[in-house]
């Protein structure tokens, strides 16, 4: 990212549930990592580096994008713009391009330097890799680069009308890909068979949101608590939870864009964060963020019994929050970090980390939080209730992609290059 329109994410991007112990230990199969929540179990990661110090290798990319790399064992998958074209690269973990595949033409730049059509991130399960683009093109390749299937969402379901480009990253769960398209006209959610691209179900996702507030640049997220699983869809003034099997809506929560003083330009960018018993619902533009219990039915917008807490201001806009060890980390789009008790919503601290735009989402591993700022500085923060910046690492190039962590390394995707940070 989110992933990744605005080069967001996640803005933006692919959250994946993977049961393989090897995957959980060393792979980064989606933009939110092996656990689908922005955390990794990796240890012994570097805390300090530069463009030359602690760099295993660096490879130039054909163009800019905000897509986070997907990593499985010794292969890294990166989508990128290449002039007017959009491409997928497979790069080995020793820094060599193994193959490069054209995906689509018609790349569009968004708001000058904010994004392009390569914003959504790829995902892999170790046997295949899936890509999605702002053009609506989705592809499935095997690990050798052979295309298995392709599909264009605009041809199948109608034109996109997002003002800042389609950037939602699909979610891979088991043998199904889930994608959301929340926009002014024809908002929907669709589930596809991952090996054939065949539609399993498609449902409308309506709301009473108005004007630009109907747009969403967030990505679908999986909530899981034991056997209970829900598909979380965020945008158009609401977060809604759906059954994975058929898309049926289970519950929804609004009150993010109150009718009194309604903001018709309140598009959502950050995706929700969750852990068992809690869904954190961000909004945008300094509007509320909520902590809710995910066991409701119907519209729980005004349900006090399902609301754990509500924070009225100083909230995140673009970066997706991350929860770890009972604490919620909210990175604001202006470089401010807010840490809260996840279940109570009580503020632990609010501190400025940097004074630049923040587009990439924070990630956590090895007792540290990694925050890649838009101007290229990657700040490493100590986890916990004490605010401490461990290091500031200047990459001398813009960053909108969320870092990926795998095999004892941090993979940083800047606008120009891919860096492998570590041994």
N, C-alpha and C positions, 0 to 999 in steps of 0.2 A: 501495500500500500501502500485495509480497508487497504485499499486495501489504497488507482488507482480508481472529460469532466475534470475536475480537480484531480491532480495526481494524489490520490488519497488512498486511503484505504481505511484502509482500511484501515484510506481508504481504503482503506479499503481493502479482500480479497478473500478463496477456498479455505474453509476450515474443515478438517478431516478427522474422523474417528478411526484410529488404527489400533488393532489389538495385538499386533506382532511385537514381542519384547524387543527384537532387534530394531524395529521401526521406532519404538518409543525411546530407545537408547541413543540412536545415532542419526536418524533421518529427520528431514524437515520437509514433509510431503505436501504441505500446503502453506498458504500465507500466514496462518495463525499457528503453524507448527504441529508437532506430533500429537498434541493433546487438544488441538483446535481452540486453544485459549491464550496463545502468545507466550507459553512457557516451554522450557526444554529441561530435561534432566542432565544435560551435558555438564561436565566438570573441567577444571583446569583451563578455563578460557582466558585469553589475554584481556587485560584491563587498559593497557596503554599501547598505542601504536601511532604511526604516521603513514604517509604515502610510501615510505620505504622501510621504516622500522617495524619489525614483527609482521612483515608481509610475506606470505609463502609464495604468492604470485599475483599478478595483475594481468587482465586481458581486456583489450579495447572492445567495446560493443559497437554494433552498426548504427546505433541511434539511442535516443533517450526513451525512457518509460518509467512508470512507477510500479511495475509488476515485480513482486518479490520472487526470487528463485525458488523452485521446488527441487529438493535434493533426495536422492535415494542411493545409498551405498556410494559408488564411485562416479555417479552421473548427476549433473546439475542441469536443470532445464530453465531457460530464460526466454521470455517473449520480449520482442523489441520492435521499435520502429526502425526502418531502414529507408530513409527518404520517404517516398509515398507508399512504400510497401510495409507489410507487417510480417514478421518472421519468428520462428522458433529455433533456438540454438540448443544443442546438447553439448555440454562441456564436461570434460573429465575433471576429477578432483585434483589432477596435477596440472590443470590449466590449459588443456588442449581442446580445440573445437573438434568434436567427433562427427557431428553432422549439423546441417542447417537446412530448414525447410521453409519455403514460402507459404504463408497462410492466407493473405488477402491483400488487396490494394485499397486505396482510398483512405490512408491515414489522415486524421484531422487533428490539428493542434487546438488545445483548449485554453482560452484566456492567456495567450502568449506563451508563458513558461509554466503553466500550471498542470498541463496534462496532454495526453493524446489518446489514440485508439488502442494503444497497447497497455492500458491501465490495469485490466483484470489480470490476476496471477494464475499461472498454471498449477496443476496438481498431478500427483503420481501415486500409484499403489505398488510400484516396483515392477509391474508388468506392462503397464500402459501409462501414457501421459496425456492429459486433456488440457486444451487451451480454449479460451474464450476471448473475444475482442469487442471493442466498441462498435465495430461494423455489424455485429450480430453473428459473426462466423464462429462456430465451435468445431473443433477437430479432436480426433482421437488418433494417437500414434502408438505403435509398439516401441520397445526400447531401442530398436535398430533404426527407427525413423520411418518405418513403413506406415502409411496412413491406413487406418482401419475404417473410419467413417468421417463424414463432415456434414454439417447442418448450418443453415443460416436462419436465425430467429426472425429477422425482419421479413424474409420471404415466407416463412411458415406462419408467423403470428401477427404480422403487421409492423409498420414503421415505428422506430423509436422517436420520442419527442422530447427527450431530456435536453435541457438548455446547455448543460456542460458535459455532454457525451455520456454514453452508456459505460459504466465502469464497475458494475456489480460482479463480483467473483463468485462463480458457482461453488456449491458445497458437495463434496463427495462423501457419501456414507454407504458403506457396504458396496452393493452393486448398482447404486443409483446416484445420478447427478441431479441436484436441485438448483434451480435458477429462479431469481425473482426479477420482475420488470415492473417497477412502480413508476407510473408516469401519468400525465394528464388524461390521455385516452387509452383505453384498453389495458388497465393494470392487471397483471397476472402472475401466477407462480406455476412452474412446470417441473415435472420429474421425468427424467430420461433414463433408459437402460444404458449403463456405462459402456457396454461392449457393442451395442448396435446403434445407439442414438435414438431408438424408437421411444415414442412418448408413452409413458406409463399413466400419467394423469396430468391434467391442466385445470386450474381453478381460477376464477376471477378473484381479485383482492381489492374490493371497493372500499371507499371511505368517504366521509363528508368533508375531507380536506379541500381547500380552494387554491386555485392558481398554481404558483410554483411550489407550494407546500405539498402538492401531489407527487412531486418528484422525489426519488430516493437514490442515493449513491452508496448506500450501505450494502452489505452482503449477507446472505443467509447464514445462520449460526445454528449449531446443534446444541440443544440442552439435554443433558443426561443425568439421571439420578438412579443408579442401579439399572433395572429393566425399563424404567420410564424414559422415553425419548420424545422430544418435541422439536419441530422445525420452527425456528424463530425468524420472523420477517419484520423488518423495521422500516417504517416510512409512511408518508401521507398522514402524519399526525398520530400514528398508532404503532405500537408493537403488537403483533399477533402471533399466536402459537398454533401450530397445525400438526395434525397426524401425518407421520411420514408415509403411511401406507396409501392414503388417498387425498391428502391435502385438506381434509375437513378442519375448519377452524375450531379450536378448543376454547380459547379465550383471547381477549385483546385488552390493551391498556392504553388510554389516551391521557388527557389532561396535560399534555406536553406543550400544547399550543392553545391556551385558554381562549374561549370565544370572546371574552371581554378583552379588548385590545389585541384582537387576532392579527397575527403576522402572516400575510399570504406569501411571503418569501422564505418561510422556514423549511427549507429542504433539509433532509437528514443525510449525513455523510458517515458518521461513526456507526459501527455495528454494535450490537449489544454484547455484554460480557456476562458470564454466568458461572455458577458453581452449584452443587446440590442445595436446593432450598432457596436459591436466590437468582434473580435475573436483574441485571443493572441495565436500565434503559436510558441512554443518552439522548439529547435533543440537538440543539445547535444555537449559535448566536446568543450565547449566555442565557438560554432558557433552561428550564428545570432538567435535572437528572433524577431518576427514581430507582429505588430498590424495591422489588416486588417478589411476593411468593408465587411460584409458577404452578399453583394447584387450583386456580380459579376456573369458573365456567362463565361463558358469555363475556359481556363488557364489565371489567372490574375497575374502570377508570375512577369511579367514585367510591370504591370499596375500601374502607379503612381497615378491614380485617386482612386484606391482601397486601396492603402497603407497609413495607418495613420502614422506609424513610423517604423523604423528599428533600432534595437540595435545590434551592430556588435560584441560585446564581453562582458565578465562578465555576462554570461547567465546561466540558469538552465540546468541540465542534467537529473537527476532522479526525483526530486520532481515535482509534478504538481502545477502550479501557482494558486493563489487565488486572486480574485478581490473583493474589498469591499469599499463602500463609495468613489468611484472615484479613488482609489489607487490600483495599482497592486503590489502584494507581490511575489517576485521571490526568493525562497530558493535554493541556490546553493548546489551541492552535497558535498561541502567542508566546510559547516557551515557558509557561508556568506549570509546575507540577503540583497536583493536589493529591494527598494521601488521606484516605478515610478508613475507618473501621468498616469492613464490608457489610456486616450484618446489621449494625446499628446506624450507619451513616455518619457517625461522629467524626468530625475533622481531626486528623492527627497533625498535619501541617499543610501550609500553602506557601511555596517558595518558587522564586524565579530561577530557572535553570539556564536559560539563554534569552537573547533578545532578537529572535528571528522567527520566521514562520515555521510551524511544526506541521508536517504533512504525514510522515511515517508514524506508524503505531509503535508504542513501546513493547519490548520483549524482555523476558526474564530468564536467566540461567545462571548457575554457579554463584548464587548469592548476590547477583548484580542485575541492575536494570539498564538496558541499552536504549538510548534515545537518539535517533538520527535526525538532526535538524535540517531544514530545507537548504541552508547555505553551505552544508557539507560538514558541519561539526558534529561528531558523535560523542555525546556525553554519557559517561558511565556513572551510575548512582548506586550508592549503598542501599540495600533493601532494609526495610524496617521503619521504625518510628522516628529515627533521627535523620534529618536531612544532611546528606554529605555527597558532594560530587567527587568521585574518586579520580576521574581524569577527564580531560577534554582533548579529543583526537580530531585534528583538522585534516580533511580529505581534499580540500582545494577544488571541490566540484559539487554541484547541486545533488541533493538526495531527496527523493520522495518515496522510495521503496522501503518497506519494512525490512530490517535485517533478518537473515536466516542463519541458523546455528546448526552445525552438524559436524561430527567427527573431530571434535576439539577445535574447530575453527568458527569464526564469524564471517559470513559472506555478505559483503556490502556491495549493493548495486547502486552506483552513482549514475549521473546522466551519461557519462562517457565510458565508464569502465565497470568491470566486476573485479572486486578484490577478495582474495582469500586471506583473512587475518588470522595468524597463528603459525604453528610450526609447519 
